[in-house]
């Protein structure tokens, strides 16, 4: 599987010369996380062994040489730092990267179980924690890179081992698949963790190879036999969801985020659909996709369509060819609109409590509705033709008014969620999609005195609309700023830039006065691509 192992090997070689100095400096790096809990979540002490109790006799001459002592100090520092990184994952990173956090959160419970048994999962924990810390403490970036390299190397080794064991005979292959369900499931869990959080190391990292690998493993586990493998005791407890449900939700969310930054066909996520047909069987809220993985499959489709429409807008092909391609995209857009209109949410009462007092099930119901409307908003922005009813002509002002109304409806749902809700971890796509839509219709709309408008005096419909745009821009700005403070990730900072650059471009178009009353609607996707701000916005 060179398509996965080669990048890991290249990264390992690139960092090899810098690795030893960074490890020797690890003692100073520990200062950046000394506020973290140092107790091991598995009940083991994180203190360095006491030499007076670990040996019964004097050290040999070889052991007392300066070189050996220096090596021992490095090992001790690394052990101590690793323990702190593990503690940081359970005290901070897990909570920040999940839409809810409690003992039932798979990103907490499963990691606690698996990291003590599988070096791969432990390496992923160290990598994720170091990467997140490096976003606040830039001096830790080299150490974070070394942990990331170690995690990739372990992933590559696991892939290589599985690839070597694959027999050609289908019967033997089935037997081997059942035998290796445990290791393959752990591998999929590890690559999901490291791939989904790769942007913590680099906001420009899209890691499509990680996602491609995750698709391959998922299909080998669940699609080829089209049945659930035997329950795996390494992941399943009496109250835990099945691994398949977790992976479907995780991959649906990951695919949705990737669809806006990587060119894919709209059927890329079809492999997940058979497992989403009956969401009434779900009982556990997913820490990324909430109560509805299917919505994120639909979101991935509009992401793919929006990117294809972007390329058509910038294409230099003949008008006839462009018109034909546009018609094909519109046909797919209409089909997606029908699917969204037919969609029905799972019942709230079918889900177990999240166990998180700050994030009840109701929050996920509001969020699911906001995502559903965000998909419709992207559809209407990408295909204004969908707004036409009874063959009446749609002008840009009417389109913008409809989009603004839909965006404000979405943001009103988000406003119902407390700022302390754990769902803020997965609100970023909504804030980007709906927030970037808020664009003024007329030049005079931009001159709104918020102090006067909030006095409660009667205002005209036009003034009311002006106030709404300004008010909700401030709301989105505030929520994004608080999300930056909460998550501390460069990906969130990029999301802020995308939204603000979209507003700025739309305002410049309006101020230029060269559009003769038909100022185009600015799409955040165009702004992101034009400014090289591609990142996973979630």
N, C-alpha and C positions, 0 to 999 in steps of 0.2 A: 504494500500500500504506500508507494513512494509519494503519492499526492498528499499524504499526511506527514510521513516521517521526514521527508526532505526539508520542509520548512523548520521543523524542530531541530534537525541536525545543523542547519545553517545558523540558526539563532544560537545554538550551543557553541559552535565554533567561533562565532563573532564575539561572544562574551567570555570565551575561555581565558583570554589574556588578562581581562579585567576582573575575573572572578575572585582570584586569591586576594588581591588588595582589598576588595570590597568585604570579603569575609574577615580579614584582619581588622577592618575598621568597624566591625559589627558591634564592638563594645560601645562605641560612641553612639551608634544607631539605637541601642537599647534605651538610651535616655529619652528618646522621643516617645516611647510607649511605657515608660516606667509607671505612669499613672494607671495602667491597665491592671486588672486583677491578675495575680500570678498563680492562682490556684488552678490546677489542672481540672477541667470539667469531668474527668474520668476518675477523680479521687486520688491521683498520684501527686506526690510532692514535686514542685518545680525547682526546689533548691538544689544546688550542686552538692554532690555527695561529700561528706566530711571525710577527709583523708584519714582521720584517726579511727574511723569505724569501718572503712572499706578495705583496709589491708592489715595483716597481722604481723608483718615484719618490715624491716627497713627497705627502702627503695634500692634497687640495683644501681650500679654506676651509670649504666646506659639510660636508666629512667631518669636520672638526676641531671643529665646533661642539659645545657641551655636550650638546645634544639628540641629535645623531647618535652621539656617544661613549656616551651613556647607553643608547641603543638597541642599540649594538654590544655593550655589556657584558651586557645582558639576553640577547641572542642567544647570546653565548658561554657564559653561565651555563646557559641552557636546553640547549645542545648538550652541555655537560659532564654535566649532570644526566641527560639522556636516555641518554647512553652508560653511565652508572653504573646506571641502571635496567635497561638491556639486560643488562649484566653480572650484575646481581642476579638476573634471571630465570634465567639459565643456571647460576648458582652456587647458588641457593637455591630460588626459587619453583618451578621445574620439578620439582625433586626432591621438594619437600614436597607438591605436588599430584598426584604420580604414585605408583602402587603399586610401581613399580620404576623405576630410572633407569640408563640406559646409552646408548651412541650409537644403539641401535636403538629407543629410546623415541620414538614419533612426536611427542610434545610437546616433545622436544628436537630431533630430527633435522629434522622438517618445518619447525618454526619457524625453525631456523637457515637453511634454504634459502629459505623464503618471505619472511621479514621483510626480506631485502635487496632483494627484487624487488617486494614489494607493500606500499605504505604502510598498508593496512588491517591486515595482520598485525603490522607494526611498532607500530601504534597500540594493538593489543590487548596486545602484550608490555609496553609502557609502562604501560598501564592496570592490568594484573594485578599487575605489580611494585609500582607506587605504592600500589595498594590494600592489598597484603599488608604493605608497610612501614608504612602508616598505622595498621595494627592495633597495632603496637608503638610508633610515634611519632605520637601524635595530632596533633601540629602539622603533619603532612603531609596531613591529611585534605582540606584544600581543594585542594592540588595533585593528590591522587588523584582528586578529583571532576572537576577540569579534564581530566585524562587520560581519565577514563571518558567525559566528554562528547565529547571528540575522537574516541574510538573509536566511540561511538554515531553521531556525525555521519557518519563514514566508512562505517559499516554502512548507514545510511539512504541515503547517496548511491549506494552500490553497488546497493541495492534499487531505488532510483528509476531508475537506468540500465538495469537488467534489465527493469523493468516497462515502460519506454518502448520497449524493443526487441522486446517480445513481439508477434508478428503474429497475426492472426486465422486465417489459413490454416494448417491442420494440417500440410501438407507443408513450408511455409516455417518453421513453428514447430519441426519436427523438425530441419531443417537448421540453424536458428539455435541450437538446443539443443546440437547436436554442436559447432558452432563455438565456443560459449561455455562448453563443459564446464570449461575451465581456470578461467575467472573465477568461474563458479558454484561449483565445488569449493572454491576459495579462500574465497569468501564463506561457504560452509557451515562451513568450518574456523574462520574468524574468529568467526562467531556462536556456534559451539559453545564456543570458548575464552572469549569474553566473557560469554556467558549462564551457563555452568556456574559461573563464578567471580564472578558479580555479587554474591553474598552476602559477598564479601570487602570490598566497599564498604559494604554495609549488611546485617546478618544477617537483617533482616526482608524483604529484597528476594527475591521469588520469581520475578520476571521471566518470567511465563508468556508474554508476547508474544515474548520471545526464543525460547522453546521452540516456540511456534506457528510462528514464522518458520522455524526449523530443520526442523520437520516438513514445511512447504511445500516448502522447497528440496530436502530429501531425496527427497520423493515425485516432484518434477519430474525429478530426476536418475536415480532408480532404479526408481520404482514405475510411472510412466506408460508407460515403454517396456518395463518388466519385464525389462530387460537391463542389463548392465554397460556404461557408456559406454566409449569408447576409452580405453586407458591414458593417464594424464596424466603426462608426464615431469616436471612440476613437483612431483609428490608421489612418484612411483615411481622406485625405484632397483632394482638387481638383487636385493637382499635384502629389500626393503620389502614390507609387506603391501599389499593393494589398499586404496584409500581407502574403498571401501564397507564393508569389514570394520571399519575404524576407526570409521566413522560409526554403524554398527549398534550396536557396543559402547558408544560414547559416548552415543547417544540412549537406549539401553535403561537405562543407569545413571541418566541425567538424568531420564528418565520415572519410574523407580522412586522416586527421592528426592522428586520433585514430587507423586507420587500421595498422599503422606501429608499434604500441606499444601494441596492444591488439589482441589476436587471434580471428578472425571472419571468417565466411564463405564468399565467394565472392558474395553471393546474399543478403548480409545484407542490402545493400542500394537499393535494387530493389523497395522498397516502394516509392522512390523518382522519379524513371524513368518516370512514366506516366506524371509527371509534367514538364519533361525536353524534351519531344519529339519534341516540336515545340518552339525552342528558338527564332524564328523570332518574337514572340509576346513580347519579352522583350524590355523594353524601358529605364529602370533604371539600371545603373551599381551597382552591389552589393559591399558593403564595404569589403567583405571577398572573395567571389568567382568571383568577376569581371564580365565579360561578358558571362561566360559559367559555370553554375553549373554542367553540364554533364561531363565536363573534370574532376571535382573532384570526381564524382561517379566512373569514370574510374580509377582515381588515387587510390581510396579506394580499388578497385579490385586488382590492382597490389600490393598494400600494403599487402593485405591479402595473395596473392599468394607468395610474398617474405617471409613473416613470415612462411608460411607452408613449403617453400623450405628450410628455415633455420633449422627448426625442423628436416627435412629429413636428412640434412647434419650431424646433431648431433645425429641422431637416431642410436640405437643399434639393430634394427630389422634385419631380414634376408635380404640378398641382393635381393632376389626375390620379397619380399614384398615392399622394398624400391623402386625397379625399377618400380613396378606396380603403386605405389603412385606417383612416379615422372612422369610417363606417363600421369596419370590423370591430374596432375597440368599443364603439357606441353600442353595438349589439351585445357585447359581453357586459357592458355596464348596465344595460337594461335587464339582463338576466340576473345580475347581482342585486339590482334594485328589487326584483321580484322575490329573491331569496330573503332579503332583509325584511320585506313587508310580511312575508309568511312566517318569520321567525317568532317563536314563543319562548319566553324566559323560563328557566326552571323555577319551581316553587321555592320560596324562602324556607318553608318548614321542612323541606327534605334534607336540609343541611344541618350537620352538627355544629354546635357553637364553636367559634374560632378559639375560645379560651383566652382571648385578648380583649380586655375590658375597653380599650380605646378603639377597637375595630369590630363592632358587631356585624352580623350578617346583613343588616339593613344597608350598611355602607356599600357593600358589594352590589346590592340591588341598584342603588343610585348610580354606581360606577358602570354597571353593565348597560344601563339605559344611556348613559353619557357616551359610552363606546358605540352603541348602536347608532345614535344620532350623529356621531363623528364620522362613521362610515357613510351615512347618507350625505353629510356635508361634503366629504371628499368626492362623492359621486357627482353631486350637483355642481361643484366647482370644476371638476374635470370635464363633465359633460353638461353644459348649460341646457342642452336640448331636453334633458329630463325634466326641466322646470316648465316646459311648454305644455299647456293644456288647451284643448279646443283650438289648436292651430293659431293662437294669437301670437303676435310677434313679441319676442323677449329682447328688451334692450339691456345695456349693461347696468344702468341704474336700478332697474327692476331686479336683475340678478343679484347685484350687490346687496340690495335691501333684503332679499330673501336669505342670502347667505349670512348677513349680519343677524337677522332674527333667529336663524337656526343656531348660530354660534352663541348667542346670548342665552338661548334655551339650554344649551349644553353647559355653559358656565354657571347658570343658575343651579343646576344639579350639583356641580362641583362645590358651589358656595354652601350647599346644605351639609357638606362634609366638614367636620371640624378640622382645623389646621393640624391637630394632633393625631388625626386618623392615620393608621398604618397604611391605608390605601394610597397615601401620597407617594409611596414608592413606585406606584404604577400609574400615576396621573399624568406624567410628563407627555406622552403622546397626545392626550386630550388637550392639554394646555397649549401645545404647539399647533395642533390642527384647528381648534376653535379660536385660540388667541390670535393667531396670525390672520384670521379671517376679518377681524375688526378693522374695516377700512372706510374712511369718510367718503360720502357721495359728492359733496360740493365743497368748494373752497371755503365758504363761510362756515361750514360745519366745524372747521378746525379751530375757530375762535370761540371756544366755550369757556366761560368763567366758572370754574367748578365751585368757587365760594358762593357765587350768586345763585347758581343752579341748585345748590343743596339747601337753600334757605326755606324751601317749601312753598314758594310763590307759584301761582299757576303758570304753566308754560304751554306753548303751542306744541302741536304734534311734531313739528320739525325740530324745535328746540329739544323736545324730549328725546328724539332720535340722536341728536348731537350729544346730549348728556350721556345717553346709554353707551355710545362708542367710547367716549372719554373715560367714563366710570369703569367700564369693563376692561379697558386697556390697563388702567391702574390696578385693577383686581388681578389680572393675569401677571402683570409685572411684579406685584407683591408676592403672589404665590410662587412664582419662579425663583425670586430672590430667596424666599424662605426654604425652597427646595434645595437651592445651592448650599445654604447654611446647614440644612439637615443631612443631606447626602454627601456633600463635600467632594463631588466628582466633576471632572472637566467636561464630561458628557452633558451635564445639566447646564454648565456655563455655555456650552455651544448651543444648546436648545434656546437659552435666553437670547443669544446673538441672532439665531435664525429668526425668532419672532420679532425682535426689535429691528433687524435689518429689513424684514418684510414690511413692517409699518413705515419705516423710513422711505423705502422705495415707493410705496403706495402714495405717501404724502408728497414726495418729489414729483411724481406723475401729476398729481392734482395741482401742485404749485406751478408746474411748467406751463399750464394753460394751452398746450399744443394739441390736445386731444378732442377739441370741439365738443365737449359735453359727453364724450364716450370714453372716459378713462378706464383702461383695462383693469380687471381684477388681478392682483399680484398673487401668485401661488408661492407658498413657502418652499415648495420643492425646487422651484427655479432659483430662488435665493440661496438655498442650501448648496445646490450644485454649482452655481455661478461663483460663490465665494469659497468653495472648497471646504464646506463645513460638515461634510457627511459624517455622521456618527449614529450609533444606535440610541435613539431617543427614548430609552427606558432601561 
